[in-house]
Amino acid sequence: MTEIKRYTKKPVTIEAVQWTGRNISDICKFTGRDVGHLLSSGQLFIETLEGYHRAEVGDYIIKGVKGEFYPCKPDIFALTYAPEQEPATWVRYSTSMMACSRCGRHTARHRFKYCPHCGAPMRERREE
């Protein structure tokens, strides 16, 4: 029997626009091409690598890692993606510690702008 292995999806930053039923020009500008649009039903037809896929009002139009476009249902989008935040940055300090302004956790020797545990801003705490 083949061993079942677990895999983790690689973190990828994507660009996306949500189809509102009224932003056809934004979608065309985003994809760089004309898209099929049925005014009466609010459906949009997006050309994907596998042919045309239907997007309904509320769906997100995603630009994939190879520059391809495809629709994604809002519930799946919410489970899969989060708005991009400023990445945590750190600088080495030998005499200071940082404390999280929300959860109170400390980091030594490295100074993070945001807490690696909860994402809240870090504040400097001098060692005594």
PyMOL commands that set and color helices and strands:
alter all, ss='L'
color gray80, all
select helices_A, chain A and resi 24-31+74-80
alter helices_A, ss='H'
color red, helices_A
select strands_A, chain A and resi 15-18+36-38+43-48+51-55+60-63+69-72+90-100+106-112+122-126
alter strands_A, ss='S'
color yellow, strands_A
deselect
rebuild
show_as cartoon
